Amino acid sequence: MTTTGRLREAVIVDVRRTPIGRAHRGSLAGVRPDDLAAGVVRALLAEHPAVDPAEVDDVIVGCGFPWGEQGYNVGRSIALLAGLPHSVPAQTLTRLCASSLQALRAAQHAIAVGEADTVIAVGVESVSRVGRGLDLAPPHPRLDPEAPGETVGAVFMPMGLTAELVADDHGVTRADMDAFAQRSQDRAVAARASGFSAREIVPVTSASGEVCTQDESPRAGSTLEALAALPPIFRDGGRVTAGNSCPLNDGAAAALVVEAGRARDLGLVPRARILSSAVGAVDPSRMGLGPVEPIRVALGRAGLSIDNVDVFELNEAFAAQVLPVCRQVGIDPFDYRVNPYGGGIALGHPFGMTGLRIMSTLLNGLAERDATIGIESMCVGGGQGQAMVVERLS
């Protein structure tokens, strides 16, 4: 590995993931998060035997809430449980909802500047074990709007309330939110039934011995009428319901990221190259709008526009924010290119896993459509956003 002054190209060789389990009551609730992720890493390396595990330069793990039962640098535990040699280092990072997308971005950065040739990016979350991240230390007084004295506003206010505020600002109707949510359910159920989702999934054996092979949250029986009957859950008279929001879940995913020349030398066939990425931030009370500027910046860095995008994957935290984000970046949220295989409202949102889950769906979607350019984007708790543009290679 040498630094030449010229940025090197990082390619995504492959991405694999577990099924997404329902938190607390699903099949994965009894599986440790480090075991979940280690199983995916083992499967990923087994599928690419040309990669010597001893030559992995780093394991970078994204985890939304890396403490408690997911703490003590879970990345190191995952690496060792996956069978990597003691000589392979590992780290754990968080950008909340976009943690594993950040892990993928960090892998690209290390490769680009010549500090690594082969990196495994991982995402993991067991909401069954860490809850919704609400059991936090008290906020700084200046970040607590209920504290006396001068404050600068809440950073981590309930995300459903931020969705209500975004809906207020942009006139998002309950009918449109429910229609988008039903679309997500229909598409995720179809992707599961057709076997599309199975291409991404590494089966997991639950604590009871059951082999889990499918995502648990998509609801085949969902209807617009049923969604319309659900009450708001964050504000009296509001529009955000359990049906037009993402559930919280358990799962893990992993990506093999390699320098392009090294991939050729090993005879690997990469799925895609990373063209660009971007992060941004907004008022935390409008968290759901976080992807807007990163999408624009990432497309600009890649020399592309939204019209060049063949598949657009936006994490569906809330329909209330998906609709205005799409419209602000110039795409109809009901366009066939937007989340064509369903999204978080149907599949769920295991915080640290979701970034790589979306990337696996994006790459498979590009291949399914024999298309070329894809973009992934996510809003992030605390008022941030992130996006990445990729070009399909195989």
Secondary structure, DSSP 8 states (H G I E B T S, - for coil): ----SS---EEEEEEEE---EETTTSTTTTS-HHHHHHHHHHHHHHT-TTS-GGG--EEEEE-SS-SGGGTTTHHHHHHHHTT--TTS-EEEE--GGGHHHHHHHHHHHHHHTTS-SEEEEEEEEEHHHHTTS-------GGG-TTSSS-----SS--HHHHHHHHHHHHT--HHHHHHHHHHHHHHHHHHHHHTTGGGTB--EE-TTS-EE-S-S---TT--HHHHHTS-BSSSTT-S-BSSSB---EEEEEEEEEEEHHHHHHHT---SEEEEEEEEEE--GGGGGGTTHHHHHHHHHHTT--GGG-SEEEE--SBHHHHHHHHHHHT--TTSTTBSTT--HHHH---HHHHHHHHHHHHHHHHHHTT--EEEEEEEETTTEEEEEEEEE--
